[in-house]
Amino acid sequence: MEKSIRNYLDELNTAVLLLDNSLKIKYLNSSAQSILDTSLKASKNKELRELFFEESENFDNFLSSLNNKRDFAKADALLFIKGGKKLLCDYHIQSFSDKLIGEGFIFEIINKHYSHEIRERLRFQANQEVTSAFIRGLAHEIKNPLSGIRGAAQLLSQKLPQEHLNEYTDIIISQTDRLTSLVNNILGPNRKPTFELQNIHIPLENVINLLHQSLSESGIDLIKDYDPSIPEISIDIYLLEQSILNLVNNAKESLEEGEVFSPEIRIVTRVLHQEFLGQTQHKAVCRISVTDNGPGIPKDLKDSLFFPMISSKDTGSGLGLSITQGIISQHKGIIEYESEPGKTEFSILIPIEHQINDQELRRANV
């Protein structure tokens, strides 16, 4: 296929597949690779039903239309994709004949689940931003009187007539220090991020090396599934390590408390194409997923999970996920999750297309 045609198809937001007359894959654009969770190399020359399928009755009608060279369209179709995923969509298929490409069929898929997902993401982000702004403002207001209380206790300790009374002022000072530390944790990292182009797998490996012994002692298997094609990304490696560490530690504690048989944590990296982060669609996004096979997140916590002081653990501070979300926001990314008994997956999504352009410019200037 000519490069210009391929570039045009990859710019489309809808998923497009080119099939030959035997319904084998000739090409699929970036959007199709993303929503079908496959690559061109892995899917080329495969039969269509190896990528997804419908109920047999619908597929028979579909094949009948194609055999008679009729266009076929369906609204609100439910396609079953590998890994047990489902895709709500509209699709349309029609035959084509072209001197350059040959003969076959064009299969177009419009992901309807995507628009619903975007609305949910925006609603969730708006709620989080309002709540975070309120909590940060409150935390700043609390810090001022704490400093006053500590200073007053120090002055009082110098004027007490009996030395044994100092133990009471010491308690006041230690407790105000404890509250100040808690407020600082709510406010998150106390320095601005320093961004540098880095291999995204460096902070992941640093976290894995740090927790290797602890995971081994708990009998937890760690499985890595990295995408080596991910380009260098502009990140603050220290802050990203902290966010990944929070997610892996949460997964570890969930597995330990749930007393899971054959516990495992899976860390996966992938490139997604034509992905929405908020209201902005990005050509390329890096996804880092941390998945465990623990008991899942209680339903009553799902809508408030990223709020400070919210935790499903008896001993948890409820600050880890709030801090992680703040770090990922600094990277212009988002964090999302899916949870059910037996599988909880947290995913960090960071845009990477501008980093790709930066690298290309640097090579051009060499």
Secondary structure by P-SEA (a helix, b strand, c coil): ccaaaaaaaaaccbbbbbbccccccccccaaaaaaacccccccccccccccccccaaaaaaaaaaaaacbbbbbcbbbbbccccccccccccccccccccccbbbbbbbbcaaaaaaaaaaaaaaaaaaaaaaaaaaaaaaaaaaaaaaaaaaaaaaacccccccaaaaaaaaaaaaaaaaaaaaaacccccccccccccaaaaaaaaaaaaaaaaaabbbbbbbbcccccccccaaaaaaaaaaaaaaaaaaaaaaacccccbbbbbbbbbcccccccccccbbbbbbbbbcccccccccccccccccccccccccccaaaaaaaaaaaacccccccccccbbbbbbbbbcaaaaaaaaaaaaac
